Amino acid sequence: MGWKAFNLFATVRDESYLTSFPPPLPERAREFLKLLGGTFRSEGATTLEKGLYPAGNDELYVGAYEGAFVLGSIPITEEAFAGVVPKAVTCVNTMLPGCRVLIVLLHSVVDLFGYAIFEHNRLVRARAGSADSGVYVDFGDLLPIERKLKAFDDTIDGEELVMEISRPFIGCRIDEYNSWDLGMELFRRSR
């Protein structure tokens, strides 16, 4: 099955927290936007089902919860693979000191994949690639899950690896998650 996802997952909770579908906290979402900067207008309540793959660069899906954040954003995701710590990661760390952050990038039509993990506002591991370019980002030491999966099947990479790496952040693989049950809010950047 093909996937498209441009997301940030951040948590200070245990790995199963987001599978309990915590209620969104709109006031925390607005506090995050204030830290992020810019002008945004709310387009209303939605779910991660829509927020997995934003329709354009001006859309920002925000799920702010007690001890976690989930964002859907093309620019934030792309920034994570440009060699910098995205401002959104810094903002999330301000609101959730000591959080772990995972940014995922999936677009199966072009076999594009990526994952970037940040701890204490520092990039720990990043890997991204596509069918046309091969692997174009490979930063940091292999994660234990990468070593385990490669020992089982040394050809595993791309989308399958992203799915497995999401477990400690979401509580399950992205493709096993009931994304329509996680409440979020869609904001559109004003020009």
Number of C-alpha atoms within 10 A of each C-alpha: 5 10 17 18 24 23 27 27 23 26 26 18 14 12 15 14 18 23 16 11 15 17 15 20 17 16 11 17 20 16 13 19 18 13 15 15 11 10 12 18 12 13 13 10 15 18 18 25 17 16 28 25 21 22 13 11 12 15 22 27 29 30 28 26 21 15 17 24 26 27 27 28 24 21 16 21 24 17 15 26 23 10 12 10 17 18 16 20 27 18 19 26 21 15 17 18 16 15 23 23 27 27 28 31 28 26 17 17 11 11 18 21 26 29 28 26 23 21 17 16 21 14 20 16 18 23 21 23 21 18 13 9 10 11 16 12 17 16 15 13 11 14 14 10 13 18 13 12 17 14 11 10 10 11 9 13 19 22 23 13 18 23 18 16 23 20 17 16 25 23 17 19 17 20 14 10 17 13 17 14 16 21 23 29 22 23 21 16 13 10 7
